[in-house]
Amino acid sequence: MKDRYLVGLIGKNIMKSLSPALHEDAFAVAGAHGYYHLMDLGIVERSLKNVVDSLFAVGFSGVNVTFPFKEEVIRHLDEVSVQAREIGAVNTVVVGPDGRTTGYNTDRIGFRRGFEETLGVGSANGQAALLLGGGGAGKAVAWALLDLGISRLHIYDMDAARAAGLAADINRLSGTDICRAVQAPDDVAGTVAGIVNATPIGMLGYPGMAINETLIAPNHWVVDIVYTPLVTELIRTARAKGCATVTGAGMCVHQAAEAFRLFTGIVPDAARMTRLFNDLVVKRDAKLALTE
């Protein structure tokens, strides 16, 4: 293991991210000096390609990639892992000692571990689910839901072609017909056990919900991968109706833990990461509430 690391995050609307604190604490525990740099391309006028091409020269060991670049980043990388290629999205890029960039996806394992931690192993097995959003995050979540054993996955996206493409890709690669695209959440909400939001709707700067609240029933389990704020309007509405809920906390922590392992070769203490995340999010969301 090296004793100094420069890593970071590429995305938009990311300046409230908790990733710097999570990774820098993990570096300290490992006895290394690490700095996690936020590169918000909604603020800094640089292209994604320009940033990726400059990572080695600047000294980065790796970066995380978030909305809206998880799919676009693939074409700017030297290599992509088999699983990330299957998913069609990358959220972690490792920069090798020779400067070659390799893309991975840690969202899939992050979602699965966060779900199992909250609702229990096997809790989705044999059930049907509705996935809202077929973009970069949605692709990883779709595969994670298959890992969790769901029997049917309905995919809705405002871009109908994107939903249809994702469903077709999963069915082809998995050798099943488990997925299908739907024209509207209303078509299937009453037939599923769970609803998952993998859109940015509900995130700071993107208010609202990706589904009409009348479609949420007490028997649903509801997951929102958004974690800024942690308790989104969707989670708040679902809890008020008596639904079992999963916030974006678990996915955030566990994808970060897996990314840290890829950056350093060291498996961090996920329980410590979770405790730190919980402390930080309470303080951050209290500040967010004061500014609303």
C-alpha positions, 0 to 999 in steps of 0.5 A: 500500500502507498502512503499517499493517495489522491482520489475524488468524485466526478459529477454534478451537484456534488458539493454536499457529498459525504464521500470525502469524509468517509474515504479520508477517515478510512485512509487515516485508519489505514495509516495513509495520507489521503485526500478526496477531491470533489470535481463538480462539472456543473460548476467547473467548465471542463469536459468529462473527457478532459478530466479523465484524461488528466487524472494520471498527470495530476496524480490521482489513484482513482475517482468515483463517478456519479450522476450524470456521467456513469454511462458516458465515462465508459468511452473515455476509459482504457478498460472496463471490468466484465461486470461493469460492462455487463451493467453498462455503467461505471462509478469507480475508476482506478488509475494504474501505475502506468496511467491506464484507467479501469472502470468498475461498478460498486453500486451493484454490491452497495445496493445489495448489501444496503438492502440486506442490512436493512430488510434482511437477506432473502426479503425480496426473494420471489417478489416483483419490484418496480424500478424507477429510472434506467440510467447509470444508477438504475442499471446497477440497481436492476442487476442488484435486484436480480441478485436479491432474487426478485421474480419480476422487474418492471422498469419505468423511465421517462425515456421509454427507449432507455427503459426498454433497452435496459430490460432487453439487455438484462433479459439477454445477458441473464438468459431470462425474461424477468424484466419488462419496460412499462409505460407508466408506474400506474400500470404495475404499482398495485402488483409489486411488493417493492418500489425503488427510486433510482432517479435523481428526483428527490435529491437536493436540487431535484425536488419531488417524487418519481412516483405519484404518492397515491400509488404507494401502499402500506404493503410496499417496501420502498427504497430511495438511493438518494442520500442528499437529503437522506430522508427524501420526500419519497421516504417520508411519504412511504413511512407515513403510510407504514411502508418498510423503507430503505434510504440511500445510506447503505448503498452509499457506505457499501459502494464507498467501502468497495471503491476504497478497496479497489483504490488501495487493496485494503478492505475498510471497516464498513461498520465504522464507515456507517457510524461516521456516515450517520453522524455526518448526515444528521449534521448535514441535513440539519443545515439543509433544513435551515436553508430551506 
